Amino acid sequence: QTNAAINEGNSGGPVYNMQGEVVGIASAKYASSSIEGLGFCIPIDDVIGMIRDIINTGYVTGKPVMGVSVQTVTTAMAMRYGLVEGCYIVEIGADTAADRAGLAASDVIVAVNGTPVYSVAEIPVALMGVKAGDSVDVRVNRGGTELVFTLTLDEYHPGEARTNYANVYDF
């Protein structure tokens, strides 16, 4: 937390101490009628490794990837197409963690490591604290049957997206 002013557009910028050293990265501002305004930053010690990775490799190392392209199955979609709510696998990358574990296109991911997922926004939350090389259990619905697969996650390497569909995200 900082009392330094954080204005719109400052997010992602450096936060300095009185000696001119970067001590954090501005991330959010909270303001209300009862509070003057609180600024929050990510401590530099939490991101220094990421900065070094980007300088040395061009990307953050150790980030996990399953190798799936998924789309949220909304309640309306589930009712219309006879699916369950979750994340519909549109495509699986060749020789990825998902491919090696036996996941298939048209499976619907309903949980990752015991955490239910109802939308693509919930997959990164379910993978928090997990890194490349770790194993996770992925529960899917395949044609009305629930199956559990154990994936040993690969390391994310920047590249081309697996799909060009709208509302489909790669994880």
N, C-alpha and C positions, 0 to 999 in steps of 0.2 A: 504494500500500500504506500502511496506517496501523496504528499500535499502539493506537488508540482501540478501546474495547470495542464490538463490534457484536453485538447480541443479536437473537434472533428477533423480528421485527416492526420492526426498525430499517431494514431495506432500503428504499431510496427516501428516507430522511431526510437532512438536511444534516450535513456534517462541517465543523466549525469549526476555525480556527487560534487561536492564543493571543490574537489581537486581536479575536476574535469575528466574523471574516469567514468567509463560506461558501467553502470551498475545494474541496468535492466533494460527491458524493451517495453514501451508503453503498449498496453493491451486493452484497457477499458476505462470508461468514466461512468460514475454513478452520480446522479443528481436528482434531487427532489425538493419540494418546498421546505422540508424540515432539515435538509442537509445541504451545506454549501457546495459540496462536490467532492467526491472521493475519486482519486485516480489509482489504478492498479497497473502493476507492471510484472513481467516475468523476470525473475532474478537472472542475472547474466550467467551465474553458475549452472543454471538449468538449461541454457542454450549454447554454451561455449562449445560443447562437443558437436552439436549440430552445425555450428558455424565452421568449425575445423573440417568436418566432413564435406561441407559444400565447397570450401576452398580446395580441398585435396581431391575430391572425386566428382564434384558437380552436383551431388545429391546427398541426402541424409541416409547414411548406411544403417542397416539393422531394422528398417521398417518392414513389417510383415506384409505379405501378399498371398491371397488364396489362389488366384488365377481364374476368377469368375467375373462375368459381366452380368449384372443383375438389375432388375426393375421391381419397384414396389408393386405388390398386389394389394390394391385397395379393397375395401369392403364391397364396393360396387363391382369391381372386376372379379372378385372371388365369387359373388353370386352369379354373375353373367356367364363365367367360363367354368364354373364348377371346381374352383381351386380353393385353397385355404389362404388366409392373409399371411403375408411374409414377403420374401424376396425371391422372385421368379428368376431362375438362371436362364439367361438368354443364350449365353455362349460360355464355353470352357476353353481356356488356353491349352494348347498342346504341351505336354510334359510339365504341367504345373502341379502344385500341391493338390488342387481339386481333381485334376485328371488322374494323378497317381492314386488318390484315395478312392476313386470310383464314382464321384459325383457326375451327374449327367445334365445336359441341357434339358429344360422343362421341369427339373426338380424345383421345389419351393423351399428355400431355407427358412426355418421357423425358429431356430435357436443356434447361438454360437457360444460354446463353453457354458451351457446352462442358462444363458441370458436370452430371453425371448426377443426376436427381431420381427417387427411388423412393417419396417420401412428401410430403405437403403441408408437413411441417416443413422440408424441404430447399429449398423455393422461396425463402424469405427469405435463406437462406445463399447461394444462387446469385445473388441480387440484391444482396448486400452491396457497397457502394461504388458502386452505380449510383443515379443520380438521375433525376427526371422530365426528359424531353427526350432522354435517352440512348437509344441503340438497342441491342437485345439480339437474339441469335439464339435461337429456340425450336424445338427438334427435337421433332416429334410422330410418333406412330404413328397412321395413319389407315387402318383396315381392312387392316392387314398391311404397308402401305407407309410408309416413313419419309420425312417431308418436313421441310424447314427453312423457317421464316418469320422475317423480320426485323420486330421491333416497335419503334416509337418510343414509349417509355413516356409515359403521361399522368401528371399530378400527382394524388396522392390527395386527395380532398376528403371529409370525413366525411359520411355519409348512411346511408340505409337499406341493409341487406344485399340483395344481388341474389337470394338464395335463402333459403328457410326450412327447408331439409333438414338433418337431423342429419349431422354429420361432413363437411360441405361448407364450404369456406373460400374467401373472396374474396381474390384477389390482382390 
